């Protein structure tokens, strides 16, 4: 059994094993219900709202033949004041794996120190979201056949988006050429850039100007307006970093636009039916990837 807390805990070989396992799971899905985790119980402990991560983990567990315990924060004893530590210990006694999303950075690793069963980080504050990064890498690999040498632009609020932190690390590990495009005050943490430079020899480019002329993959996240004290400034930035048909009119025809979802105003609905939109396919890939994570974490 093993935990999955951060993409930083994995080396390239381990990530490749996850991606290979996800491909196997996707092929096996066509044959119907699987029983690789029959008799197991997976606890979904979501202390924050979630649609895709929560539902895809439930679908992944059930596809593997496991049963799911759904933890509702608002109706649990945590609403009465029970500590997070006590809740983790309790659920650890009921399930074979704990899938945890929490607003506090480090919550998943803290839970892993307490639990005897595997803990899978489904997002801890603005810190890490390792299964989303595995989905992103898997999707890019399926669409493009490789990751090394691809021109990938990460666009939006790079300061607060946990998906972007994990993804920059993963892309750098696999040798992609990354452009970080954001408003000046929403740049990614410089410590993360220093880390990928030192570990992987990566040379990410930072800019506030969108240029898709040579872009293979455009990964978009929303401008988090709730972080701004001035709503007019947030609105201005949201308009500047909006990906619409006009922006994509001169983009390469094989450009893939990805998004961790939910998308709000940064991508208009009319883009959904174009050849660029790959974010719904990306979301669908969440099931086989999270099947691979559950299987490897529980069975080893």
Phi and psi in degrees as GROMACS dihedral restraints (atoms count N, CA, C in turn):
[ dihedral_restraints ]
;  ai    aj    ak    al  type     phi  dphi    fc
    3     4     5     6     1  -150.0    20    10
    4     5     6     7     1   152.2    20    10
    6     7     8     9     1   -87.8    20    10
    7     8     9    10     1   162.1    20    10
    9    10    11    12     1  -133.0    20    10
   10    11    12    13     1    99.8    20    10
   12    13    14    15     1  -108.1    20    10
   13    14    15    16     1   -41.8    20    10
   15    16    17    18     1  -145.6    20    10
   16    17    18    19     1   147.4    20    10
   18    19    20    21     1   -64.5    20    10
   19    20    21    22     1   -22.9    20    10
   21    22    23    24     1   -69.8    20    10
   22    23    24    25     1   -16.7    20    10
   24    25    26    27     1   -81.2    20    10
   25    26    27    28     1    -8.1    20    10
   27    28    29    30     1  -109.3    20    10
   28    29    30    31     1   142.9    20    10
   30    31    32    33     1   -95.5    20    10
   31    32    33    34     1   177.3    20    10
   33    34    35    36     1   -60.8    20    10
   34    35    36    37     1   -40.4    20    10
   36    37    38    39     1   -63.1    20    10
   37    38    39    40     1   -40.9    20    10
   39    40    41    42     1   -66.4    20    10
   40    41    42    43     1   -40.2    20    10
   42    43    44    45     1   -64.2    20    10
   43    44    45    46     1   -42.0    20    10
   45    46    47    48     1   -60.6    20    10
   46    47    48    49     1   -35.2    20    10
   48    49    50    51     1   -66.5    20    10
   49    50    51    52     1   -40.9    20    10
   51    52    53    54     1   -61.2    20    10
   52    53    54    55     1   -44.4    20    10
   54    55    56    57     1   -66.8    20    10
   55    56    57    58     1   -39.0    20    10
   57    58    59    60     1   -65.1    20    10
   58    59    60    61     1   -41.6    20    10
   60    61    62    63     1   -65.0    20    10
   61    62    63    64     1   -38.3    20    10
   63    64    65    66     1   -63.1    20    10
   64    65    66    67     1   -39.7    20    10
   66    67    68    69     1   -63.1    20    10
   67    68    69    70     1   -40.2    20    10
   69    70    71    72     1   -64.2    20    10
   70    71    72    73     1   -42.5    20    10
   72    73    74    75     1   -63.3    20    10
   73    74    75    76     1   -40.5    20    10
   75    76    77    78     1   -63.4    20    10
   76    77    78    79     1   -39.9    20    10
   78    79    80    81     1   -67.8    20    10
   79    80    81    82     1   -38.3    20    10
   81    82    83    84     1   -71.0    20    10
   82    83    84    85     1   -25.0    20    10
   84    85    86    87     1   -60.4    20    10
   85    86    87    88     1   -33.1    20    10
   87    88    89    90     1   -66.0    20    10
   88    89    90    91     1   -17.3    20    10
   90    91    92    93     1   -90.3    20    10
   91    92    93    94     1    -1.4    20    10
   93    94    95    96     1   105.9    20    10
   94    95    96    97     1  -158.8    20    10
   96    97    98    99     1   -62.7    20    10
   97    98    99   100     1   135.9    20    10
   99   100   101   102     1  -102.4    20    10
  100   101   102   103     1   165.3    20    10
  102   103   104   105     1  -132.7    20    10
  103   104   105   106     1    27.3    20    10
  105   106   107   108     1   -66.1    20    10
  106   107   108   109     1   -26.1    20    10
  108   109   110   111     1  -120.2    20    10
  109   110   111   112     1    28.8    20    10
  111   112   113   114     1   -60.9    20    10
  112   113   114   115     1   134.3    20    10
  114   115   116   117     1    91.3    20    10
  115   116   117   118     1    -9.0    20    10
  117   118   119   120     1   -91.7    20    10
  118   119   120   121     1   158.0    20    10
  120   121   122   123     1  -125.9    20    10
  121   122   123   124     1   130.7    20    10
  123   124   125   126     1  -112.8    20    10
  124   125   126   127     1   127.9    20    10
  126   127   128   129     1   -99.7    20    10
  127   128   129   130     1   120.0    20    10
  129   130   131   132     1   -93.5    20    10
  130   131   132   133     1   108.1    20    10
  132   133   134   135     1  -111.1    20    10
  133   134   135   136     1    93.9    20    10
  135   136   137   138     1  -109.8    20    10
  136   137   138   139     1   110.1    20    10
  138   139   140   141     1   -91.7    20    10
  139   140   141   142     1    -0.5    20    10
  141   142   143   144     1  -130.3    20    10
  142   143   144   145     1   155.6    20    10
  144   145   146   147     1   -61.7    20    10
  145   146   147   148     1   145.4    20    10
  147   148   149   150     1  -161.1    20    10
  148   149   150   151     1   141.2    20    10
  150   151   152   153     1  -110.3    20    10
  151   152   153   154     1   -67.1    20    10
  153   154   155   156     1   -65.0    20    10
  154   155   156   157     1   -48.1    20    10
  156   157   158   159     1   -63.9    20    10
  157   158   159   160     1   -46.6    20    10
  159   160   161   162     1   -63.2    20    10
  160   161   162   163     1   -51.8    20    10
  162   163   164   165     1   -66.7    20    10
  163   164   165   166     1   -38.2    20    10
  165   166   167   168     1   -71.3    20    10
  166   167   168   169     1   -33.1    20    10
  168   169   170   171     1   -66.4    20    10
  169   170   171   172     1   -40.1    20    10
  171   172   173   174     1   -63.4    20    10
  172   173   174   175     1   -45.4    20    10
  174   175   176   177     1   -62.6    20    10
  175   176   177   178     1   -42.0    20    10
  177   178   179   180     1   -61.7    20    10
  178   179   180   181     1   -45.6    20    10
  180   181   182   183     1   -62.6    20    10
  181   182   183   184     1   -44.0    20    10
  183   184   185   186     1   -70.5    20    10
  184   185   186   187     1   -35.1    20    10
  186   187   188   189     1   -62.3    20    10
  187   188   189   190     1   -29.9    20    10
  189   190   191   192     1   -87.0    20    10
  190   191   192   193     1    -1.8    20    10
  192   193   194   195     1    91.9    20    10
  193   194   195   196     1     4.3    20    10
  195   196   197   198     1   -85.3    20    10
  196   197   198   199     1   161.7    20    10
  198   199   200   201     1  -100.1    20    10
  199   200   201   202     1   155.9    20    10
  201   202   203   204     1  -120.1    20    10
  202   203   204   205     1   130.1    20    10
  204   205   206   207     1   -99.0    20    10
  205   206   207   208     1   121.0    20    10
  207   208   209   210     1  -101.2    20    10
  208   209   210   211     1   116.8    20    10
  210   211   212   213     1   -93.1    20    10
  211   212   213   214     1   124.6    20    10
  213   214   215   216     1  -108.6    20    10
  214   215   216   217     1   111.1    20    10
  216   217   218   219     1   -56.7    20    10
  217   218   219   220     1   -44.2    20    10
  219   220   221   222     1   -68.1    20    10
  220   221   222   223     1   -24.3    20    10
  222   223   224   225     1  -111.0    20    10
  223   224   225   226     1    10.5    20    10
  225   226   227   228     1   -96.9    20    10
  226   227   228   229     1   178.1    20    10
  228   229   230   231     1   -70.0    20    10
  229   230   231   232     1   -11.8    20    10
  231   232   233   234     1   -65.0    20    10
  232   233   234   235     1   -28.3    20    10
  234   235   236   237     1   -67.5    20    10
  235   236   237   238     1   -20.3    20    10
  237   238   239   240     1   -92.0    20    10
  238   239   240   241     1    -7.0    20    10
  240   241   242   243     1   113.7    20    10
  241   242   243   244     1     4.3    20    10
  243   244   245   246     1   -62.2    20    10
  244   245   246   247     1   139.0    20    10
  246   247   248   249     1   -72.6    20    10
  247   248   249   250     1   156.0    20    10
  249   250   251   252     1   -59.8    20    10
  250   251   252   253     1   -40.2    20    10
  252   253   254   255     1   -61.6    20    10
  253   254   255   256     1   -44.2    20    10
  255   256   257   258     1   -66.5    20    10
  256   257   258   259     1   -37.9    20    10
  258   259   260   261     1   -64.3    20    10
  259   260   261   262     1   -42.4    20    10
  261   262   263   264     1   -62.5    20    10
  262   263   264   265     1   -46.9    20    10
  264   265   266   267     1   -60.2    20    10
  265   266   267   268     1   -40.5    20    10
  267   268   269   270     1   -64.2    20    10
  268   269   270   271     1   -49.7    20    10
  270   271   272   273     1   -67.3    20    10
  271   272   273   274     1   -29.9    20    10
  273   274   275   276     1   -62.4    20    10
  274   275   276   277     1   -27.2    20    10
  276   277   278   279     1   -81.6    20    10
  277   278   279   280     1   -11.5    20    10
  279   280   281   282     1  -102.8    20    10
  280   281   282   283     1   -22.5    20    10
  282   283   284   285     1  -130.0    20    10
  283   284   285   286     1   165.5    20    10
  285   286   287   288     1   -93.2    20    10
  286   287   288   289     1   -12.4    20    10
  288   289   290   291     1  -158.6    20    10
  289   290   291   292     1   145.6    20    10
  291   292   293   294     1  -115.2    20    10
  292   293   294   295     1   122.7    20    10
  294   295   296   297     1  -103.0    20    10
  295   296   297   298     1   116.2    20    10
  297   298   299   300     1  -122.1    20    10
  298   299   300   301     1   128.8    20    10
  300   301   302   303     1  -119.0    20    10
  301   302   303   304     1   132.4    20    10
  303   304   305   306     1  -147.3    20    10
  304   305   306   307     1   152.0    20    10
  306   307   308   309     1   -76.1    20    10
  307   308   309   310     1   -19.3    20    10
  309   310   311   312     1   -91.0    20    10
  310   311   312   313     1   126.6    20    10
  312   313   314   315     1   -63.7    20    10
  313   314   315   316     1   133.5    20    10
  315   316   317   318     1    92.1    20    10
  316   317   318   319     1    -3.9    20    10
  318   319   320   321     1   -62.5    20    10
  319   320   321   322     1   -40.9    20    10
  321   322   323   324     1   -66.5    20    10
  322   323   324   325     1   -41.0    20    10
  324   325   326   327     1   -68.2    20    10
  325   326   327   328     1   -37.0    20    10
  327   328   329   330     1   -61.6    20    10
  328   329   330   331     1   -43.5    20    10
  330   331   332   333     1   -63.4    20    10
  331   332   333   334     1   -38.9    20    10
  333   334   335   336     1   -64.1    20    10
  334   335   336   337     1   -32.6    20    10
  336   337   338   339     1   -69.2    20    10
  337   338   339   340     1   -25.7    20    10
  339   340   341   342     1   -89.9    20    10
  340   341   342   343     1   -36.5    20    10
  342   343   344   345     1   -84.5    20    10
  343   344   345   346     1   148.3    20    10
  345   346   347   348     1   -90.3    20    10
  346   347   348   349     1   -21.7    20    10
  348   349   350   351     1   -96.2    20    10
  349   350   351   352     1   164.4    20    10
  351   352   353   354     1   -60.3    20    10
  352   353   354   355     1   140.7    20    10
  354   355   356   357     1  -114.9    20    10
  355   356   357   358     1   130.6    20    10
  357   358   359   360     1  -115.7    20    10
  358   359   360   361     1   124.3    20    10
  360   361   362   363     1   -79.5    20    10
  361   362   363   364     1   115.3    20    10
  363   364   365   366     1  -100.8    20    10
  364   365   366   367     1    21.1    20    10
  366   367   368   369     1   119.7    20    10
  367   368   369   370     1   118.6    20    10
  369   370   371   372     1  -123.8    20    10
  370   371   372   373     1    99.8    20    10
  372   373   374   375     1    57.0    20    10
  373   374   375   376     1  -136.4    20    10
  375   376   377   378     1   -94.6    20    10
  376   377   378   379     1    20.2    20    10
  378   379   380   381     1   -90.5    20    10
  379   380   381   382     1   -80.7    20    10
  381   382   383   384     1  -133.3    20    10
  382   383   384   385     1   151.7    20    10
  384   385   386   387     1  -147.3    20    10
  385   386   387   388     1    71.5    20    10
  387   388   389   390     1   -62.7    20    10
  388   389   390   391     1   -36.6    20    10
  390   391   392   393     1   -69.6    20    10
  391   392   393   394     1   -30.6    20    10
  393   394   395   396     1   -65.6    20    10
  394   395   396   397     1   -38.8    20    10
  396   397   398   399     1   -64.9    20    10
  397   398   399   400     1   -40.4    20    10
  399   400   401   402     1   -62.0    20    10
  400   401   402   403     1   -40.0    20    10
  402   403   404   405     1   -62.9    20    10
  403   404   405   406     1   -43.6    20    10
  405   406   407   408     1   -62.5    20    10
  406   407   408   409     1   -47.0    20    10
  408   409   410   411     1   -64.7    20    10
  409   410   411   412     1   -40.8    20    10
  411   412   413   414     1   -62.9    20    10
  412   413   414   415     1   -42.9    20    10
  414   415   416   417     1   -64.5    20    10
  415   416   417   418     1   -45.6    20    10
  417   418   419   420     1   -61.8    20    10
  418   419   420   421     1   -42.3    20    10
  420   421   422   423     1   -63.2    20    10
  421   422   423   424     1   -40.5    20    10
  423   424   425   426     1   -66.5    20    10
  424   425   426   427     1   -41.9    20    10
  426   427   428   429     1   -74.5    20    10
  427   428   429   430     1   -39.2    20    10
  429   430   431   432     1  -110.8    20    10
  430   431   432   433     1   -12.5    20    10
  432   433   434   435     1    78.9    20    10
  433   434   435   436     1    -4.3    20    10
  435   436   437   438     1  -163.9    20    10
  436   437   438   439     1   169.8    20    10
  438   439   440   441     1  -122.3    20    10
  439   440   441   442     1   -39.4    20    10
  441   442   443   444     1   -59.4    20    10
  442   443   444   445     1   130.4    20    10
  444   445   446   447     1    84.5    20    10
  445   446   447   448     1    -8.0    20    10
  447   448   449   450     1   -70.8    20    10
  448   449   450   451     1   147.2    20    10
  450   451   452   453     1   -93.1    20    10
  451   452   453   454     1   110.3    20    10
  453   454   455   456     1  -118.3    20    10
  454   455   456   457     1   126.0    20    10
  456   457   458   459     1  -106.9    20    10
  457   458   459   460     1   125.8    20    10
  459   460   461   462     1  -100.4    20    10
  460   461   462   463     1   119.3    20    10
  462   463   464   465     1  -124.1    20    10
  463   464   465   466     1   131.9    20    10
  465   466   467   468     1   130.3    20    10
  466   467   468   469     1  -145.9    20    10
  468   469   470   471     1   -84.1    20    10
  469   470   471   472     1    89.9    20    10
  471   472   473   474     1   -82.7    20    10
  472   473   474   475     1   -12.0    20    10
  474   475   476   477     1   -75.8    20    10
  475   476   477   478     1   -38.2    20    10
  477   478   479   480     1  -108.3    20    10
  478   479   480   481     1   -11.5    20    10
  480   481   482   483     1   -83.3    20    10
  481   482   483   484     1   112.7    20    10
  483   484   485   486     1   -65.7    20    10
  484   485   486   487     1   -30.6    20    10
  486   487   488   489     1   -62.5    20    10
  487   488   489   490     1   -35.9    20    10
  489   490   491   492     1   -71.4    20    10
  490   491   492   493     1   -35.6    20    10
  492   493   494   495     1   -62.3    20    10
  493   494   495   496     1   -50.6    20    10
  495   496   497   498     1   -64.9    20    10
  496   497   498   499     1   -39.9    20    10
  498   499   500   501     1   -68.5    20    10
  499   500   501   502     1   -40.8    20    10
  501   502   503   504     1   -57.6    20    10
  502   503   504   505     1   -41.6    20    10
  504   505   506   507     1   -62.5    20    10
  505   506   507   508     1   -48.2    20    10
  507   508   509   510     1   -64.9    20    10
  508   509   510   511     1   -44.0    20    10
  510   511   512   513     1   -63.9    20    10
  511   512   513   514     1   -39.8    20    10
  513   514   515   516     1   -65.9    20    10
  514   515   516   517     1   -38.6    20    10
  516   517   518   519     1   -60.5    20    10
  517   518   519   520     1   -36.4    20    10
  519   520   521   522     1   -94.6    20    10
  520   521   522   523     1     6.3    20    10
  522   523   524   525     1    82.2    20    10
  523   524   525   526     1    23.9    20    10
  525   526   527   528     1   -78.1    20    10
  526   527   528   529     1   156.0    20    10
  528   529   530   531     1   -97.3    20    10
  529   530   531   532     1   111.1    20    10
  531   532   533   534     1  -106.7    20    10
  532   533   534   535     1   133.6    20    10
  534   535   536   537     1  -111.9    20    10
  535   536   537   538     1   127.7    20    10
  537   538   539   540     1  -102.4    20    10
  538   539   540   541     1   108.9    20    10
  540   541   542   543     1  -115.3    20    10
  541   542   543   544     1   115.3    20    10
  543   544   545   546     1  -156.8    20    10
  544   545   546   547     1   164.7    20    10
  546   547   548   549     1   -58.8    20    10
  547   548   549   550     1   152.1    20    10
  549   550   551   552     1   -53.8    20    10
  550   551   552   553     1   -41.5    20    10
  552   553   554   555     1   -84.5    20    10
  553   554   555   556     1     1.8    20    10
  555   556   557   558     1  -119.4    20    10
  556   557   558   559     1    29.8    20    10
  558   559   560   561     1   -68.3    20    10
  559   560   561   562     1   155.5    20    10
  561   562   563   564     1   -68.8    20    10
  562   563   564   565     1   154.6    20    10
  564   565   566   567     1   -55.5    20    10
  565   566   567   568     1   123.3    20    10
  567   568   569   570     1   -60.2    20    10
  568   569   570   571     1   -24.9    20    10
  570   571   572   573     1   -64.7    20    10
  571   572   573   574     1   -33.2    20    10
  573   574   575   576     1   -69.5    20    10
  574   575   576   577     1   -39.5    20    10
  576   577   578   579     1   -64.0    20    10
  577   578   579   580     1   -43.7    20    10
  579   580   581   582     1   -61.1    20    10
  580   581   582   583     1   -37.8    20    10
  582   583   584   585     1   -64.8    20    10
  583   584   585   586     1   -46.7    20    10
  585   586   587   588     1   -72.0    20    10
  586   587   588   589     1   -28.6    20    10
  588   589   590   591     1   -66.0    20    10
  589   590   591   592     1   -45.5    20    10
  591   592   593   594     1   -70.5    20    10
  592   593   594   595     1   -42.7    20    10
  594   595   596   597     1   -79.0    20    10
  595   596   597   598     1   -40.6    20    10
  597   598   599   600     1  -119.4    20    10
  598   599   600   601     1    -0.5    20    10
  600   601   602   603     1    68.4    20    10
  601   602   603   604     1    22.3    20    10
  603   604   605   606     1   -71.0    20    10
  604   605   606   607     1   153.5    20    10
  606   607   608   609     1  -132.7    20    10
  607   608   609   610     1    65.5    20    10
  609   610   611   612     1   -64.0    20    10
  610   611   612   613     1   142.0    20    10
  612   613   614   615     1   -99.8    20    10
  613   614   615   616     1   136.4    20    10
  615   616   617   618     1  -110.2    20    10
  616   617   618   619     1   136.1    20    10
  618   619   620   621     1  -155.7    20    10
  619   620   621   622     1   161.4    20    10
  621   622   623   624     1  -113.0    20    10
  622   623   624   625     1     6.3    20    10
  624   625   626   627     1  -112.4    20    10
  625   626   627   628     1   128.6    20    10
  627   628   629   630     1   -81.6    20    10
  628   629   630   631     1   122.2    20    10
  630   631   632   633     1  -137.4    20    10
  631   632   633   634     1   109.2    20    10
  633   634   635   636     1  -105.2    20    10
  634   635   636   637     1    13.3    20    10
  636   637   638   639     1   -56.6    20    10
  637   638   639   640     1   -37.1    20    10
  639   640   641   642     1  -118.1    20    10
  640   641   642   643     1    19.3    20    10
  642   643   644   645     1   -82.5    20    10
  643   644   645   646     1   132.1    20    10
  645   646   647   648     1   -93.5    20    10
  646   647   648   649     1   -38.7    20    10
  648   649   650   651     1  -136.2    20    10
  649   650   651   652     1   128.0    20    10
  651   652   653   654     1  -111.7    20    10
  652   653   654   655     1   115.2    20    10
  654   655   656   657     1  -107.2    20    10
  655   656   657   658     1   118.1    20    10
  657   658   659   660     1  -110.9    20    10
  658   659   660   661     1   139.6    20    10
  660   661   662   663     1  -133.3    20    10
  661   662   663   664     1   158.2    20    10
  663   664   665   666     1   -75.3    20    10
  664   665   666   667     1   155.7    20    10
  666   667   668   669     1   -77.2    20    10
  667   668   669   670     1   119.9    20    10
  669   670   671   672     1   -82.8    20    10
  670   671   672   673     1    90.9    20    10
  672   673   674   675     1   -60.7    20    10
  673   674   675   676     1   -28.3    20    10
  675   676   677   678     1   -66.7    20    10
  676   677   678   679     1   -13.9    20    10
  678   679   680   681     1   -84.8    20    10
  679   680   681   682     1    -9.0    20    10
  681   682   683   684     1   -96.1    20    10
  682   683   684   685     1   139.0    20    10
  684   685   686   687     1   -80.3    20    10
  685   686   687   688     1   -25.6    20    10
  687   688   689   690     1  -108.2    20    10
  688   689   690   691     1   105.6    20    10
  690   691   692   693     1   -64.8    20    10
  691   692   693   694     1   -27.0    20    10
  693   694   695   696     1   -70.8    20    10
  694   695   696   697     1   -36.5    20    10
  696   697   698   699     1   -66.0    20    10
  697   698   699   700     1   -40.9    20    10
  699   700   701   702     1   -62.8    20    10
  700   701   702   703     1   -42.0    20    10
  702   703   704   705     1   -64.1    20    10
  703   704   705   706     1   -40.3    20    10
  705   706   707   708     1   -62.6    20    10
  706   707   708   709     1   -46.1    20    10
  708   709   710   711     1   -65.9    20    10
  709   710   711   712     1   -37.1    20    10
  711   712   713   714     1   -62.3    20    10
  712   713   714   715     1   -37.8    20    10
  714   715   716   717     1   -70.6    20    10
  715   716   717   718     1   -37.5    20    10
  717   718   719   720     1   -69.0    20    10
  718   719   720   721     1   -32.3    20    10
  720   721   722   723     1  -110.3    20    10
  721   722   723   724     1    38.8    20    10
  723   724   725   726     1   -96.8    20    10
  724   725   726   727     1   135.9    20    10
  726   727   728   729     1  -102.3    20    10
  727   728   729   730     1   100.7    20    10
  729   730   731   732     1  -119.7    20    10
  730   731   732   733     1  -178.6    20    10
  732   733   734   735     1   -64.3    20    10
  733   734   735   736     1   -32.7    20    10
  735   736   737   738     1   -64.3    20    10
  736   737   738   739     1   -43.8    20    10
  738   739   740   741     1   -62.7    20    10
  739   740   741   742     1   -36.8    20    10
  741   742   743   744     1   -87.9    20    10
  742   743   744   745     1     0.1    20    10
  744   745   746   747     1   -62.7    20    10
  745   746   747   748     1   -29.2    20    10
  747   748   749   750     1  -109.7    20    10
  748   749   750   751     1    13.0    20    10
  750   751   752   753     1   -79.7    20    10
  751   752   753   754     1   156.7    20    10
  753   754   755   756     1   -56.1    20    10
  754   755   756   757     1   141.9    20    10
  756   757   758   759     1   -64.1    20    10
  757   758   759   760     1   -25.3    20    10
  759   760   761   762     1   -97.7    20    10
  760   761   762   763     1    15.7    20    10
  762   763   764   765     1   -63.3    20    10
  763   764   765   766     1   134.3    20    10
  765   766   767   768     1  -107.1    20    10
  766   767   768   769     1   124.1    20    10
  768   769   770   771     1   -99.9    20    10
  769   770   771   772     1   121.3    20    10
  771   772   773   774     1  -114.9    20    10
  772   773   774   775     1   158.8    20    10
  774   775   776   777     1  -159.9    20    10
  775   776   777   778     1   135.6    20    10
  777   778   779   780     1   -70.7    20    10
  778   779   780   781     1   -16.8    20    10
  780   781   782   783     1    63.8    20    10
  781   782   783   784     1   148.9    20    10
  783   784   785   786     1   -78.4    20    10
  784   785   786   787     1   144.0    20    10
  786   787   788   789     1   -94.1    20    10
  787   788   789   790     1   143.3    20    10
  789   790   791   792     1  -111.8    20    10
  790   791   792   793     1   -92.1    20    10
  792   793   794   795     1  -107.6    20    10
  793   794   795   796     1    -8.4    20    10
  795   796   797   798     1   -73.4    20    10
  796   797   798   799     1   -19.8    20    10
  798   799   800   801     1  -133.2    20    10
  799   800   801   802     1   116.1    20    10
  801   802   803   804     1   -74.2    20    10
  802   803   804   805     1   155.6    20    10
  804   805   806   807     1   -58.1    20    10
  805   806   807   808     1   -29.8    20    10
  807   808   809   810     1   -65.5    20    10
  808   809   810   811     1   -16.5    20    10
  810   811   812   813     1   -78.0    20    10
  811   812   813   814     1   -20.5    20    10
  813   814   815   816     1   -59.8    20    10
  814   815   816   817     1   -31.6    20    10
  816   817   818   819     1   -95.2    20    10
  817   818   819   820     1     7.2    20    10
  819   820   821   822     1   -89.8    20    10
  820   821   822   823     1   169.3    20    10
  822   823   824   825     1   -71.7    20    10
  823   824   825   826     1   -13.9    20    10
  825   826   827   828     1   -76.5    20    10
  826   827   828   829     1   -33.2    20    10
  828   829   830   831     1   -71.4    20    10
  829   830   831   832     1   113.9    20    10
  831   832   833   834     1  -124.3    20    10
  832   833   834   835     1     8.4    20    10
  834   835   836   837     1   -73.7    20    10
  835   836   837   838     1   -27.9    20    10
  837   838   839   840     1   -75.1    20    10
  838   839   840   841     1   -35.7    20    10
  840   841   842   843     1   -63.8    20    10
  841   842   843   844     1   -39.8    20    10
  843   844   845   846     1   -59.1    20    10
  844   845   846   847     1   -45.2    20    10
  846   847   848   849     1   -63.7    20    10
  847   848   849   850     1   -39.0    20    10
  849   850   851   852     1   -63.4    20    10
  850   851   852   853     1   -34.5    20    10
  852   853   854   855     1   -65.0    20    10
  853   854   855   856     1   -13.6    20    10
  855   856   857   858     1   -59.8    20    10
  856   857   858   859     1   -30.8    20    10
  858   859   860   861     1   -69.5    20    10
  859   860   861   862     1   -56.5    20    10
  861   862   863   864     1   -63.6    20    10
  862   863   864   865     1   -34.0    20    10
  864   865   866   867     1   -67.1    20    10
  865   866   867   868     1   -43.8    20    10
  867   868   869   870     1   -75.1    20    10
  868   869   870   871     1   -23.4    20    10
  870   871   872   873     1   -62.6    20    10
  871   872   873   874     1   -45.0    20    10
  873   874   875   876     1   -62.2    20    10
  874   875   876   877     1   -40.3    20    10
  876   877   878   879     1   -65.4    20    10
  877   878   879   880     1   -47.6    20    10
  879   880   881   882     1   -61.8    20    10
  880   881   882   883     1   -44.2    20    10
  882   883   884   885     1   -63.8    20    10
  883   884   885   886     1   -47.0    20    10
  885   886   887   888     1   -69.8    20    10
  886   887   888   889     1   -36.6    20    10
  888   889   890   891     1   -71.1    20    10
  889   890   891   892     1   -37.7    20    10
  891   892   893   894     1   -83.4    20    10
  892   893   894   895     1   -46.5    20    10
  894   895   896   897     1   -88.9    20    10
  895   896   897   898     1   -21.9    20    10
